[in-house]
Amino acid sequence: LLYKMEADGYLWGQMADRFLGGSGEMWIHEPDSKLSKLVNKNTQFEAFFNDNKMKFETLLKSSIKAGYIDISKINIQVPKLEFFPKIIGDELTLYAAIGGTQGSKVILKNFCTYPSKDGGLEYSSKLRFEIYDDFGVDDSDVNGNLLKTLALTSMWSLQHLKTTWPNKQAKPFVNKIIVERDISGKIFV
C-alpha cells in the first residue's frame, strides 16, 4: 500500500508531512495538481460530474422557460463525495488520502449561449468543483471497522493526545481540491 502511494508522486507522504508539521493551514490543490487529477479521472467523480451536468441543463431549461437566463438562480446542491476503493490503484490512493469529503461547491465559469440552426440553444461553460476534505482523524474514524481502526489509531493519538512529533503537535488540515471540466450541449425548450 505504501509503495503504491509513493509511486503516486509521494502524495500520501506529503499529506503525512503536512499533518505532522502541525501548521493546520489549508492545502489548495489546483486543477493540474496530482490530487486534482486523480479526482478528475475517478469513476465515482465521473458519475458525480454527469449527474451535475444533467442538473445544470434542467435548471437552465427552467430558466429559459421563464423567459430569461439568470445564472445566479442556477444553484447546484453538491452531496458529500465518498471515495471507496473498488480496485487497487488510484482509487485506493484517493481513499487513503481523502476518504470522504466534508463539503463541495460548483461554480459556473465563462458561460455563453448561442442559437443553433435547428432552433435549439447551444451553450458552453466550465464547471469548477471545489471539494473540501479535512485530513485528520476524529473518534468516528477509529470506532467500528477494525482494519480502519488499526490503521488510524497512531494518527489519532498524534492529533489528540498532545504528543509531539518531533517538537510539533500534529494538526489536521483542509484539502481544497479544484477540478475543472468544460461542458457544452444543446437544449430545446
Disulfide bonds with the S-S distance in Angstrom:
none
